[in-house]
Amino acid sequence: MWGGFHRLRPGPPFGLVRSYRQVADRLNELIELGVDAFILAGVPHLEEARRVGRHVLPLLHDRSGKAYTA
């Protein structure tokens, strides 16, 4: 978790900054705790949306441990 985004742009100051696997692992931990929605943002928006969709979302699972599928 990195708290320096407010230095780069307005908006939420915290974000997950690591490898795709590490970000997915942290999101999975939050899912297991009961979090069921995230606001995922990046800059540039379209490229980051594609990157997250291609590399992070396939690594997420639901609370039962079952992988999400498209």
mmCIF file of the N, C-alpha and C atoms, coordinates in Angstrom:
data_MODEL
# 
_entry.id   MODEL 
# 
loop_
_atom_site.group_PDB 
_atom_site.id 
_atom_site.type_symbol 
_atom_site.label_atom_id 
_atom_site.label_alt_id 
_atom_site.label_comp_id 
_atom_site.label_asym_id 
_atom_site.label_entity_id 
_atom_site.label_seq_id 
_atom_site.pdbx_PDB_ins_code 
_atom_site.Cartn_x 
_atom_site.Cartn_y 
_atom_site.Cartn_z 
_atom_site.occupancy 
_atom_site.B_iso_or_equiv 
_atom_site.pdbx_formal_charge 
_atom_site.auth_seq_id 
_atom_site.auth_comp_id 
_atom_site.auth_asym_id 
_atom_site.auth_atom_id 
_atom_site.pdbx_PDB_model_num 
ATOM 1   N N  . MET A 1 1  ? 0.865   -1.161  0.000   1.00 0.00 ? 1  MET A N  1 
ATOM 2   C CA . MET A 1 1  ? 0.000   0.000   0.000   1.00 0.00 ? 1  MET A CA 1 
ATOM 3   C C  . MET A 1 1  ? 0.908   1.218   0.000   1.00 0.00 ? 1  MET A C  1 
ATOM 4   N N  . TRP A 1 2  ? 0.624   2.165   -0.908  1.00 0.00 ? 2  TRP A N  1 
ATOM 5   C CA . TRP A 1 2  ? 1.417   3.383   -1.000  1.00 0.00 ? 2  TRP A CA 1 
ATOM 6   C C  . TRP A 1 2  ? 0.522   4.583   -0.794  1.00 0.00 ? 2  TRP A C  1 
ATOM 7   N N  . GLY A 1 3  ? 0.899   5.502   0.052   1.00 0.00 ? 3  GLY A N  1 
ATOM 8   C CA . GLY A 1 3  ? 0.083   6.657   0.384   1.00 0.00 ? 3  GLY A CA 1 
ATOM 9   C C  . GLY A 1 3  ? 0.536   7.953   -0.251  1.00 0.00 ? 3  GLY A C  1 
ATOM 10  N N  . GLY A 1 4  ? 1.241   7.894   -1.371  1.00 0.00 ? 4  GLY A N  1 
ATOM 11  C CA . GLY A 1 4  ? 1.761   9.109   -1.972  1.00 0.00 ? 4  GLY A CA 1 
ATOM 12  C C  . GLY A 1 4  ? 1.053   9.596   -3.222  1.00 0.00 ? 4  GLY A C  1 
ATOM 13  N N  . PHE A 1 5  ? -0.052  8.976   -3.597  1.00 0.00 ? 5  PHE A N  1 
ATOM 14  C CA . PHE A 1 5  ? -0.724  9.390   -4.831  1.00 0.00 ? 5  PHE A CA 1 
ATOM 15  C C  . PHE A 1 5  ? -1.183  10.839  -4.801  1.00 0.00 ? 5  PHE A C  1 
ATOM 16  N N  . HIS A 1 6  ? -1.507  11.358  -3.631  1.00 0.00 ? 6  HIS A N  1 
ATOM 17  C CA . HIS A 1 6  ? -1.957  12.751  -3.542  1.00 0.00 ? 6  HIS A CA 1 
ATOM 18  C C  . HIS A 1 6  ? -0.870  13.722  -4.001  1.00 0.00 ? 6  HIS A C  1 
ATOM 19  N N  . ARG A 1 7  ? 0.357   13.275  -4.031  1.00 0.00 ? 7  ARG A N  1 
ATOM 20  C CA . ARG A 1 7  ? 1.440   14.127  -4.518  1.00 0.00 ? 7  ARG A CA 1 
ATOM 21  C C  . ARG A 1 7  ? 1.463   14.187  -6.049  1.00 0.00 ? 7  ARG A C  1 
ATOM 22  N N  . LEU A 1 8  ? 0.872   13.199  -6.687  1.00 0.00 ? 8  LEU A N  1 
ATOM 23  C CA . LEU A 1 8  ? 0.894   13.120  -8.145  1.00 0.00 ? 8  LEU A CA 1 
ATOM 24  C C  . LEU A 1 8  ? -0.355  13.696  -8.791  1.00 0.00 ? 8  LEU A C  1 
ATOM 25  N N  . ARG A 1 9  ? -1.492  13.553  -8.113  1.00 0.00 ? 9  ARG A N  1 
ATOM 26  C CA . ARG A 1 9  ? -2.771  13.964  -8.697  1.00 0.00 ? 9  ARG A CA 1 
ATOM 27  C C  . ARG A 1 9  ? -3.803  14.069  -7.593  1.00 0.00 ? 9  ARG A C  1 
ATOM 28  N N  . PRO A 1 10 ? -4.898  14.794  -7.851  1.00 0.00 ? 10 PRO A N  1 
ATOM 29  C CA . PRO A 1 10 ? -5.977  14.830  -6.859  1.00 0.00 ? 10 PRO A CA 1 
ATOM 30  C C  . PRO A 1 10 ? -6.695  13.485  -6.802  1.00 0.00 ? 10 PRO A C  1 
ATOM 31  N N  . GLY A 1 11 ? -7.352  13.218  -5.712  1.00 0.00 ? 11 GLY A N  1 
ATOM 32  C CA . GLY A 1 11 ? -8.107  11.971  -5.565  1.00 0.00 ? 11 GLY A CA 1 
ATOM 33  C C  . GLY A 1 11 ? -7.613  11.178  -4.382  1.00 0.00 ? 11 GLY A C  1 
ATOM 34  N N  . PRO A 1 12 ? -7.990  9.904   -4.325  1.00 0.00 ? 12 PRO A N  1 
ATOM 35  C CA . PRO A 1 12 ? -7.599  9.066   -3.196  1.00 0.00 ? 12 PRO A CA 1 
ATOM 36  C C  . PRO A 1 12 ? -6.075  9.006   -3.049  1.00 0.00 ? 12 PRO A C  1 
ATOM 37  N N  . PRO A 1 13 ? -5.581  9.094   -1.827  1.00 0.00 ? 13 PRO A N  1 
ATOM 38  C CA . PRO A 1 13 ? -4.134  9.115   -1.635  1.00 0.00 ? 13 PRO A CA 1 
ATOM 39  C C  . PRO A 1 13 ? -3.475  7.747   -1.583  1.00 0.00 ? 13 PRO A C  1 
ATOM 40  N N  . PHE A 1 14 ? -4.248  6.674   -1.443  1.00 0.00 ? 14 PHE A N  1 
ATOM 41  C CA . PHE A 1 14 ? -3.660  5.353   -1.254  1.00 0.00 ? 14 PHE A CA 1 
ATOM 42  C C  . PHE A 1 14 ? -3.856  4.464   -2.465  1.00 0.00 ? 14 PHE A C  1 
ATOM 43  N N  . GLY A 1 15 ? -2.905  3.580   -2.691  1.00 0.00 ? 15 GLY A N  1 
ATOM 44  C CA . GLY A 1 15 ? -3.012  2.628   -3.786  1.00 0.00 ? 15 GLY A CA 1 
ATOM 45  C C  . GLY A 1 15 ? -2.134  1.426   -3.542  1.00 0.00 ? 15 GLY A C  1 
ATOM 46  N N  . LEU A 1 16 ? -2.384  0.387   -4.305  1.00 0.00 ? 16 LEU A N  1 
ATOM 47  C CA . LEU A 1 16 ? -1.569  -0.819  -4.248  1.00 0.00 ? 16 LEU A CA 1 
ATOM 48  C C  . LEU A 1 16 ? -0.538  -0.739  -5.365  1.00 0.00 ? 16 LEU A C  1 
ATOM 49  N N  . VAL A 1 17 ? 0.728   -0.818  -4.999  1.00 0.00 ? 17 VAL A N  1 
ATOM 50  C CA . VAL A 1 17 ? 1.808   -0.705  -5.972  1.00 0.00 ? 17 VAL A CA 1 
ATOM 51  C C  . VAL A 1 17 ? 2.754   -1.874  -5.750  1.00 0.00 ? 17 VAL A C  1 
ATOM 52  N N  . ARG A 1 18 ? 2.717   -2.834  -6.620  1.00 0.00 ? 18 ARG A N  1 
ATOM 53  C CA . ARG A 1 18 ? 3.585   -4.020  -6.565  1.00 0.00 ? 18 ARG A CA 1 
ATOM 54  C C  . ARG A 1 18 ? 3.449   -4.774  -7.883  1.00 0.00 ? 18 ARG A C  1 
ATOM 55  N N  . SER A 1 19 ? 3.847   -6.022  -7.875  1.00 0.00 ? 19 SER A N  1 
ATOM 56  C CA . SER A 1 19 ? 3.675   -6.855  -9.064  1.00 0.00 ? 19 SER A CA 1 
ATOM 57  C C  . SER A 1 19 ? 2.192   -7.193  -9.223  1.00 0.00 ? 19 SER A C  1 
ATOM 58  N N  . TYR A 1 20 ? 1.827   -7.680  -10.396 1.00 0.00 ? 20 TYR A N  1 
ATOM 59  C CA . TYR A 1 20 ? 0.440   -8.073  -10.626 1.00 0.00 ? 20 TYR A CA 1 
ATOM 60  C C  . TYR A 1 20 ? 0.001   -9.101  -9.591  1.00 0.00 ? 20 TYR A C  1 
ATOM 61  N N  . ARG A 1 21 ? 0.845   -10.078 -9.351  1.00 0.00 ? 21 ARG A N  1 
ATOM 62  C CA . ARG A 1 21 ? 0.529   -11.142 -8.385  1.00 0.00 ? 21 ARG A CA 1 
ATOM 63  C C  . ARG A 1 21 ? 0.359   -10.559 -6.986  1.00 0.00 ? 21 ARG A C  1 
ATOM 64  N N  . GLN A 1 22 ? 1.228   -9.667  -6.578  1.00 0.00 ? 22 GLN A N  1 
ATOM 65  C CA . GLN A 1 22 ? 1.136   -9.086  -5.233  1.00 0.00 ? 22 GLN A CA 1 
ATOM 66  C C  . GLN A 1 22 ? -0.117  -8.225  -5.071  1.00 0.00 ? 22 GLN A C  1 
ATOM 67  N N  . VAL A 1 23 ? -0.465  -7.483  -6.103  1.00 0.00 ? 23 VAL A N  1 
ATOM 68  C CA . VAL A 1 23 ? -1.701  -6.690  -6.052  1.00 0.00 ? 23 VAL A CA 1 
ATOM 69  C C  . VAL A 1 23 ? -2.903  -7.625  -5.961  1.00 0.00 ? 23 VAL A C  1 
ATOM 70  N N  . ALA A 1 24 ? -2.928  -8.670  -6.795  1.00 0.00 ? 24 ALA A N  1 
ATOM 71  C CA . ALA A 1 24 ? -4.038  -9.624  -6.751  1.00 0.00 ? 24 ALA A CA 1 
ATOM 72  C C  . ALA A 1 24 ? -4.113  -10.319 -5.395  1.00 0.00 ? 24 ALA A C  1 
ATOM 73  N N  . ASP A 1 25 ? -2.974  -10.676 -4.837  1.00 0.00 ? 25 ASP A N  1 
ATOM 74  C CA . ASP A 1 25 ? -2.969  -11.326 -3.517  1.00 0.00 ? 25 ASP A CA 1 
ATOM 75  C C  . ASP A 1 25 ? -3.588  -10.414 -2.461  1.00 0.00 ? 25 ASP A C  1 
ATOM 76  N N  . ARG A 1 26 ? -3.238  -9.138  -2.496  1.00 0.00 ? 26 ARG A N  1 
ATOM 77  C CA . ARG A 1 26 ? -3.798  -8.194  -1.510  1.00 0.00 ? 26 ARG A CA 1 
ATOM 78  C C  . ARG A 1 26 ? -5.294  -8.014  -1.723  1.00 0.00 ? 26 ARG A C  1 
ATOM 79  N N  . LEU A 1 27 ? -5.719  -7.891  -2.977  1.00 0.00 ? 27 LEU A N  1 
ATOM 80  C CA . LEU A 1 27 ? -7.156  -7.790  -3.256  1.00 0.00 ? 27 LEU A CA 1 
ATOM 81  C C  . LEU A 1 27 ? -7.880  -9.053  -2.791  1.00 0.00 ? 27 LEU A C  1 
ATOM 82  N N  . ASN A 1 28 ? -7.270  -10.218 -2.996  1.00 0.00 ? 28 ASN A N  1 
ATOM 83  C CA . ASN A 1 28 ? -7.878  -11.468 -2.532  1.00 0.00 ? 28 ASN A CA 1 
ATOM 84  C C  . ASN A 1 28 ? -7.998  -11.491 -1.010  1.00 0.00 ? 28 ASN A C  1 
ATOM 85  N N  . GLU A 1 29 ? -7.004  -10.960 -0.312  1.00 0.00 ? 29 GLU A N  1 
ATOM 86  C CA . GLU A 1 29 ? -7.108  -10.867 1.153   1.00 0.00 ? 29 GLU A CA 1 
ATOM 87  C C  . GLU A 1 29 ? -8.298  -10.001 1.553   1.00 0.00 ? 29 GLU A C  1 
ATOM 88  N N  . LEU A 1 30 ? -8.476  -8.901  0.867   1.00 0.00 ? 30 LEU A N  1 
ATOM 89  C CA . LEU A 1 30 ? -9.607  -8.009  1.168   1.00 0.00 ? 30 LEU A CA 1 
ATOM 90  C C  . LEU A 1 30 ? -10.937 -8.681  0.834   1.00 0.00 ? 30 LEU A C  1 
ATOM 91  N N  . ILE A 1 31 ? -10.983 -9.434  -0.266  1.00 0.00 ? 31 ILE A N  1 
ATOM 92  C CA . ILE A 1 31 ? -12.198 -10.181 -0.623  1.00 0.00 ? 31 ILE A CA 1 
ATOM 93  C C  . ILE A 1 31 ? -12.536 -11.171 0.484   1.00 0.00 ? 31 ILE A C  1 
ATOM 94  N N  . GLU A 1 32 ? -11.528 -11.883 0.977   1.00 0.00 ? 32 GLU A N  1 
ATOM 95  C CA . GLU A 1 32 ? -11.745 -12.855 2.057   1.00 0.00 ? 32 GLU A CA 1 
ATOM 96  C C  . GLU A 1 32 ? -12.271 -12.194 3.326   1.00 0.00 ? 32 GLU A C  1 
ATOM 97  N N  . LEU A 1 33 ? -11.934 -10.924 3.525   1.00 0.00 ? 33 LEU A N  1 
ATOM 98  C CA . LEU A 1 33 ? -12.428 -10.176 4.684   1.00 0.00 ? 33 LEU A CA 1 
ATOM 99  C C  . LEU A 1 33 ? -13.844 -9.645  4.479   1.00 0.00 ? 33 LEU A C  1 
ATOM 100 N N  . GLY A 1 34 ? -14.366 -9.798  3.270   1.00 0.00 ? 34 GLY A N  1 
ATOM 101 C CA . GLY A 1 34 ? -15.743 -9.384  3.009   1.00 0.00 ? 34 GLY A CA 1 
ATOM 102 C C  . GLY A 1 34 ? -15.903 -8.191  2.083   1.00 0.00 ? 34 GLY A C  1 
ATOM 103 N N  . VAL A 1 35 ? -14.811 -7.600  1.629   1.00 0.00 ? 35 VAL A N  1 
ATOM 104 C CA . VAL A 1 35 ? -14.918 -6.489  0.680   1.00 0.00 ? 35 VAL A CA 1 
ATOM 105 C C  . VAL A 1 35 ? -15.439 -7.051  -0.637  1.00 0.00 ? 35 VAL A C  1 
ATOM 106 N N  . ASP A 1 36 ? -16.465 -6.414  -1.195  1.00 0.00 ? 36 ASP A N  1 
ATOM 107 C CA . ASP A 1 36 ? -17.029 -6.943  -2.436  1.00 0.00 ? 36 ASP A CA 1 
ATOM 108 C C  . ASP A 1 36 ? -17.046 -5.930  -3.577  1.00 0.00 ? 36 ASP A C  1 
ATOM 109 N N  . ALA A 1 37 ? -16.391 -4.792  -3.397  1.00 0.00 ? 37 ALA A N  1 
ATOM 110 C CA . ALA A 1 37 ? -16.300 -3.815  -4.474  1.00 0.00 ? 37 ALA A CA 1 
ATOM 111 C C  . ALA A 1 37 ? -15.010 -3.012  -4.320  1.00 0.00 ? 37 ALA A C  1 
ATOM 112 N N  . PHE A 1 38 ? -14.403 -2.709  -5.445  1.00 0.00 ? 38 PHE A N  1 
ATOM 113 C CA . PHE A 1 38 ? -13.186 -1.909  -5.470  1.00 0.00 ? 38 PHE A CA 1 
ATOM 114 C C  . PHE A 1 38 ? -13.319 -0.847  -6.550  1.00 0.00 ? 38 PHE A C  1 
ATOM 115 N N  . ILE A 1 39 ? -12.672 0.262   -6.362  1.00 0.00 ? 39 ILE A N  1 
ATOM 116 C CA . ILE A 1 39 ? -12.522 1.260   -7.411  1.00 0.00 ? 39 ILE A CA 1 
ATOM 117 C C  . ILE A 1 39 ? -11.077 1.151   -7.868  1.00 0.00 ? 39 ILE A C  1 
ATOM 118 N N  . LEU A 1 40 ? -10.898 0.615   -9.063  1.00 0.00 ? 40 LEU A N  1 
ATOM 119 C CA . LEU A 1 40 ? -9.556  0.419   -9.595  1.00 0.00 ? 40 LEU A CA 1 
ATOM 120 C C  . LEU A 1 40 ? -9.302  1.508   -10.632 1.00 0.00 ? 40 LEU A C  1 
ATOM 121 N N  . ALA A 1 41 ? -8.274  2.285   -10.434 1.00 0.00 ? 41 ALA A N  1 
ATOM 122 C CA . ALA A 1 41 ? -7.982  3.389   -11.335 1.00 0.00 ? 41 ALA A CA 1 
ATOM 123 C C  . ALA A 1 41 ? -6.489  3.452   -11.607 1.00 0.00 ? 41 ALA A C  1 
ATOM 124 N N  . GLY A 1 42 ? -6.147  3.986   -12.738 1.00 0.00 ? 42 GLY A N  1 
ATOM 125 C CA . GLY A 1 42 ? -4.757  4.173   -13.100 1.00 0.00 ? 42 GLY A CA 1 
ATOM 126 C C  . GLY A 1 42 ? -4.657  5.213   -14.191 1.00 0.00 ? 42 GLY A C  1 
ATOM 127 N N  . VAL A 1 43 ? -3.441  5.605   -14.492 1.00 0.00 ? 43 VAL A N  1 
ATOM 128 C CA . VAL A 1 43 ? -3.205  6.609   -15.524 1.00 0.00 ? 43 VAL A CA 1 
ATOM 129 C C  . VAL A 1 43 ? -2.112  6.083   -16.438 1.00 0.00 ? 43 VAL A C  1 
ATOM 130 N N  . PRO A 1 44 ? -2.287  6.108   -17.721 1.00 0.00 ? 44 PRO A N  1 
ATOM 131 C CA . PRO A 1 44 ? -3.477  6.520   -18.472 1.00 0.00 ? 44 PRO A CA 1 
ATOM 132 C C  . PRO A 1 44 ? -4.595  5.489   -18.327 1.00 0.00 ? 44 PRO A C  1 
ATOM 133 N N  . HIS A 1 45 ? -5.816  5.960   -18.261 1.00 0.00 ? 45 HIS A N  1 
ATOM 134 C CA . HIS A 1 45 ? -6.958  5.139   -17.886 1.00 0.00 ? 45 HIS A CA 1 
ATOM 135 C C  . HIS A 1 45 ? -7.162  3.900   -18.759 1.00 0.00 ? 45 HIS A C  1 
ATOM 136 N N  . LEU A 1 46 ? -7.197  4.062   -20.063 1.00 0.00 ? 46 LEU A N  1 
ATOM 137 C CA . LEU A 1 46 ? -7.483  2.925   -20.942 1.00 0.00 ? 46 LEU A CA 1 
ATOM 138 C C  . LEU A 1 46 ? -6.392  1.865   -20.854 1.00 0.00 ? 46 LEU A C  1 
ATOM 139 N N  . GLU A 1 47 ? -5.161  2.277   -20.908 1.00 0.00 ? 47 GLU A N  1 
ATOM 140 C CA . GLU A 1 47 ? -4.054  1.323   -20.831 1.00 0.00 ? 47 GLU A CA 1 
ATOM 141 C C  . GLU A 1 47 ? -4.038  0.588   -19.491 1.00 0.00 ? 47 GLU A C  1 
ATOM 142 N N  . GLU A 1 48 ? -4.294  1.311   -18.410 1.00 0.00 ? 48 GLU A N  1 
ATOM 143 C CA . GLU A 1 48 ? -4.317  0.678   -17.093 1.00 0.00 ? 48 GLU A CA 1 
ATOM 144 C C  . GLU A 1 48 ? -5.499  -0.270  -16.945 1.00 0.00 ? 48 GLU A C  1 
ATOM 145 N N  . ALA A 1 49 ? -6.634  0.100   -17.504 1.00 0.00 ? 49 ALA A N  1 
ATOM 146 C CA . ALA A 1 49 ? -7.803  -0.791  -17.456 1.00 0.00 ? 49 ALA A CA 1 
ATOM 147 C C  . ALA A 1 49 ? -7.493  -2.093  -18.178 1.00 0.00 ? 49 ALA A C  1 
ATOM 148 N N  . ARG A 1 50 ? -6.862  -1.998  -19.328 1.00 0.00 ? 50 ARG A N  1 
ATOM 149 C CA . ARG A 1 50 ? -6.490  -3.216  -20.068 1.00 0.00 ? 50 ARG A CA 1 
ATOM 150 C C  . ARG A 1 50 ? -5.479  -4.051  -19.290 1.00 0.00 ? 50 ARG A C  1 
ATOM 151 N N  . ARG A 1 51 ? -4.497  -3.379  -18.708 1.00 0.00 ? 51 ARG A N  1 
ATOM 152 C CA . ARG A 1 51 ? -3.448  -4.081  -17.954 1.00 0.00 ? 51 ARG A CA 1 
ATOM 153 C C  . ARG A 1 51 ? -4.041  -4.812  -16.744 1.00 0.00 ? 51 ARG A C  1 
ATOM 154 N N  . VAL A 1 52 ? -4.902  -4.144  -16.004 1.00 0.00 ? 52 VAL A N  1 
ATOM 155 C CA . VAL A 1 52 ? -5.542  -4.775  -14.837 1.00 0.00 ? 52 VAL A CA 1 
ATOM 156 C C  . VAL A 1 52 ? -6.416  -5.941  -15.292 1.00 0.00 ? 52 VAL A C  1 
ATOM 157 N N  . GLY A 1 53 ? -7.180  -5.728  -16.359 1.00 0.00 ? 53 GLY A N  1 
ATOM 158 C CA . GLY A 1 53 ? -8.042  -6.795  -16.866 1.00 0.00 ? 53 GLY A CA 1 
ATOM 159 C C  . GLY A 1 53 ? -7.267  -8.005  -17.346 1.00 0.00 ? 53 GLY A C  1 
ATOM 160 N N  . ARG A 1 54 ? -6.128  -7.772  -17.933 1.00 0.00 ? 54 ARG A N  1 
ATOM 161 C CA . ARG A 1 54 ? -5.329  -8.868  -18.486 1.00 0.00 ? 54 ARG A CA 1 
ATOM 162 C C  . ARG A 1 54 ? -4.493  -9.579  -17.429 1.00 0.00 ? 54 ARG A C  1 
ATOM 163 N N  . HIS A 1 55 ? -3.970  -8.829  -16.458 1.00 0.00 ? 55 HIS A N  1 
ATOM 164 C CA . HIS A 1 55 ? -2.973  -9.404  -15.550 1.00 0.00 ? 55 HIS A CA 1 
ATOM 165 C C  . HIS A 1 55 ? -3.432  -9.595  -14.106 1.00 0.00 ? 55 HIS A C  1 
ATOM 166 N N  . VAL A 1 56 ? -4.378  -8.786  -13.627 1.00 0.00 ? 56 VAL A N  1 
ATOM 167 C CA . VAL A 1 56 ? -4.774  -8.864  -12.220 1.00 0.00 ? 56 VAL A CA 1 
ATOM 168 C C  . VAL A 1 56 ? -6.092  -9.609  -12.051 1.00 0.00 ? 56 VAL A C  1 
ATOM 169 N N  . LEU A 1 57 ? -7.116  -9.217  -12.797 1.00 0.00 ? 57 LEU A N  1 
ATOM 170 C CA . LEU A 1 57 ? -8.434  -9.826  -12.600 1.00 0.00 ? 57 LEU A CA 1 
ATOM 171 C C  . LEU A 1 57 ? -8.436  -11.345 -12.738 1.00 0.00 ? 57 LEU A C  1 
ATOM 172 N N  . PRO A 1 58 ? -7.671  -11.937 -13.667 1.00 0.00 ? 58 PRO A N  1 
ATOM 173 C CA . PRO A 1 58 ? -7.653  -13.408 -13.729 1.00 0.00 ? 58 PRO A CA 1 
ATOM 174 C C  . PRO A 1 58 ? -7.092  -14.079 -12.476 1.00 0.00 ? 58 PRO A C  1 
ATOM 175 N N  . LEU A 1 59 ? -6.395  -13.334 -11.633 1.00 0.00 ? 59 LEU A N  1 
ATOM 176 C CA . LEU A 1 59 ? -5.803  -13.894 -10.415 1.00 0.00 ? 59 LEU A CA 1 
ATOM 177 C C  . LEU A 1 59 ? -6.707  -13.771 -9.195  1.00 0.00 ? 59 LEU A C  1 
ATOM 178 N N  . LEU A 1 60 ? -7.849  -13.110 -9.346  1.00 0.00 ? 60 LEU A N  1 
ATOM 179 C CA . LEU A 1 60 ? -8.752  -12.914 -8.210  1.00 0.00 ? 60 LEU A CA 1 
ATOM 180 C C  . LEU A 1 60 ? -9.676  -14.104 -8.035  1.00 0.00 ? 60 LEU A C  1 
ATOM 181 N N  . HIS A 1 61 ? -10.145 -14.299 -6.812  1.00 0.00 ? 61 HIS A N  1 
ATOM 182 C CA . HIS A 1 61 ? -11.090 -15.374 -6.511  1.00 0.00 ? 61 HIS A CA 1 
ATOM 183 C C  . HIS A 1 61 ? -12.177 -14.863 -5.589  1.00 0.00 ? 61 HIS A C  1 
ATOM 184 N N  . ASP A 1 62 ? -13.262 -15.606 -5.511  1.00 0.00 ? 62 ASP A N  1 
ATOM 185 C CA . ASP A 1 62 ? -14.325 -15.210 -4.595  1.00 0.00 ? 62 ASP A CA 1 
ATOM 186 C C  . ASP A 1 62 ? -14.001 -15.725 -3.191  1.00 0.00 ? 62 ASP A C  1 
ATOM 187 N N  . ARG A 1 63 ? -14.894 -15.466 -2.253  1.00 0.00 ? 63 ARG A N  1 
ATOM 188 C CA . ARG A 1 63 ? -14.607 -15.831 -0.858  1.00 0.00 ? 63 ARG A CA 1 
ATOM 189 C C  . ARG A 1 63 ? -14.474 -17.342 -0.656  1.00 0.00 ? 63 ARG A C  1 
ATOM 190 N N  . SER A 1 64 ? -15.045 -18.136 -1.552  1.00 0.00 ? 64 SER A N  1 
ATOM 191 C CA . SER A 1 64 ? -14.913 -19.586 -1.419  1.00 0.00 ? 64 SER A CA 1 
ATOM 192 C C  . SER A 1 64 ? -13.585 -20.083 -1.991  1.00 0.00 ? 64 SER A C  1 
ATOM 193 N N  . GLY A 1 65 ? -12.819 -19.190 -2.631  1.00 0.00 ? 65 GLY A N  1 
ATOM 194 C CA . GLY A 1 65 ? -11.560 -19.576 -3.228  1.00 0.00 ? 65 GLY A CA 1 
ATOM 195 C C  . GLY A 1 65 ? -11.665 -19.915 -4.693  1.00 0.00 ? 65 GLY A C  1 
ATOM 196 N N  . LYS A 1 66 ? -12.873 -19.844 -5.252  1.00 0.00 ? 66 LYS A N  1 
ATOM 197 C CA . LYS A 1 66 ? -13.090 -20.166 -6.667  1.00 0.00 ? 66 LYS A CA 1 
ATOM 198 C C  . LYS A 1 66 ? -12.646 -18.972 -7.528  1.00 0.00 ? 66 LYS A C  1 
ATOM 199 N N  . ALA A 1 67 ? -11.898 -19.259 -8.583  1.00 0.00 ? 67 ALA A N  1 
ATOM 200 C CA . ALA A 1 67 ? -11.411 -18.192 -9.474  1.00 0.00 ? 67 ALA A CA 1 
ATOM 201 C C  . ALA A 1 67 ? -12.580 -17.563 -10.215 1.00 0.00 ? 67 ALA A C  1 
ATOM 202 N N  . TYR A 1 68 ? -12.499 -16.250 -10.398 1.00 0.00 ? 68 TYR A N  1 
ATOM 203 C CA . TYR A 1 68 ? -13.495 -15.552 -11.208 1.00 0.00 ? 68 TYR A CA 1 
ATOM 204 C C  . TYR A 1 68 ? -13.256 -15.900 -12.670 1.00 0.00 ? 68 TYR A C  1 
ATOM 205 N N  . THR A 1 69 ? -14.326 -15.984 -13.430 1.00 0.00 ? 69 THR A N  1 
ATOM 206 C CA . THR A 1 69 ? -14.205 -16.223 -14.870 1.00 0.00 ? 69 THR A CA 1 
ATOM 207 C C  . THR A 1 69 ? -14.992 -15.162 -15.614 1.00 0.00 ? 69 THR A C  1 
ATOM 208 N N  . ALA A 1 70 ? -14.534 -14.860 -16.794 1.00 0.00 ? 70 ALA A N  1 
ATOM 209 C CA . ALA A 1 70 ? -15.207 -13.849 -17.619 1.00 0.00 ? 70 ALA A CA 1 
ATOM 210 C C  . ALA A 1 70 ? -16.392 -14.445 -18.356 1.00 0.00 ? 70 ALA A C  1 
# 
